[in-house]
Amino acid sequence: MNAIRTIRAIRGMNDILPGEIGAWQHVEGHARALLEAYGYEEVRPPMVERTELFRRSIGEVTDIVEKEMYTFDDRNGESLTLRPECTASVVRAAIEHGLLRTPGRRVWTMGPMFRYERPQKGRYRQFHQIDVEIFGVAAPSAEAELIVLTRRLWKALGIGGLVLELNSLGSRDIQAGYRARLVDYFSAHSSALDADSLRRIGTNPLRILDSKNPAMQGLIEEAPRIVDELDADARAHFDELLAMLDEAGVAYRLNHRLVRGLDYYTGTVFEWTTDELGAQGAVCGGGRYDNLVAEIGGPASPAIGFAIGLERLVALLEVQSVELPVAGPHAYLASAGTRASILAHAVAERLRDAVPDLRLVVDAGPGSFRAKLKRADRCGARIALLLGDEEARIGRIAVKDLRAREPQSTVAIEELAGHVARNVFAR
Ligand code: AMP
């Protein structure tokens, strides 16, 4: 007989399991609460879009569009793509549904993104982002708001040590002039460039600044800087942002090599980075994209946003040993015997009615109290409620505190709710 081959998950696409989910929920819960508190509205665009949307927004000669997209033809022969990021989708949705009619609209979304990258620690093919956008605000107050919001999120999560890196890429015109200067500079030093960077001279020279190749670091440090090319407006905008951050006590590091991997950015770009996660140190990245809305066919509208990488944030919680709230059950109701098992769910439901926030697990299947108590202990429950046939007959239930060395007691089923409320929630 042929052995049945087990089917495993796709490389770079991870299962998030019960032991890890607490950290995810910690991040998602705090992010949701904070975003709502700052006036952001949640949107949920689909995970699949027309390929054209990403080609037009992210840029034809970016790594993402050139080699990382999951693109396929649907049964109608239309080219579709699993979203590699979701700013483009959110902008598309905002245009399509008239969200841009209200200036200052703040929206956010959360979910999986897909990029065919080489999987490694902190870099996956399905990964998750929290994505936040502000539409219709041209002033640097939008940048400042996104930055103070993220700073508050790190604090709420119990994460320390993230560094804010900032740069300004200027308008499209400034970028065009700068690109030409970079091409001249790197062409004059082409013998010192690696193959990847040589290719990028002709396609996307700004990305050379992002190279991690140690042999090229000296050359890159000496390259022309975009901040030196900014016009008066761009300079004033950036200076005003820096003044706002100084006033709010936000520390930052100016990084003239910060260019980001997507073509739609203009003006301010920023990243929150850490050196505690190895090579993949960017936890959050974003910036202004004042041309994108019009480029996708919407009304001219300034816009800015960022995305947080959830896998990396969760990894950082672990590295920094952040204590997470334990969410195990309060109580574990175990029955043994036919009569007791028939009664178990009815007793549990009455208890849930009476104690609304109670986390209660019912174990009314076959098996001994001994085995069930072991399971109760393992799942972290504080108390076990033991219902045997004899207890069921006389209308009582045994209560055993699994965390204190106290003798087991019994209470009348009618009084169970009060007892549980007093003994589980009062502590
Ligand atoms: P980006 O959309 O490339 O600007 O990325 C924003 C954030 O998403 C990064 O700072 C990372 O935290 C995260 N991220 C991007 N790509 C990946 C990936 N392949 N795996 C895990 N996280 C990622």
Boltz pocket constraint, residues with backbone or C-beta under 6 A from the ligand:
constraints:
  - pocket:
      binder: B
      contacts: [[A, 84], [A, 85], [A, 115], [A, 117], [A, 122], [A, 123], [A, 124], [A, 125], [A, 126], [A, 127], [A, 128], [A, 129], [A, 261], [A, 272], [A, 282], [A, 283], [A, 284], [A, 285], [A, 286], [A, 307], [A, 308], [A, 309], [A, 310], [A, 311], [A, 312]]
      max_distance: 6.0
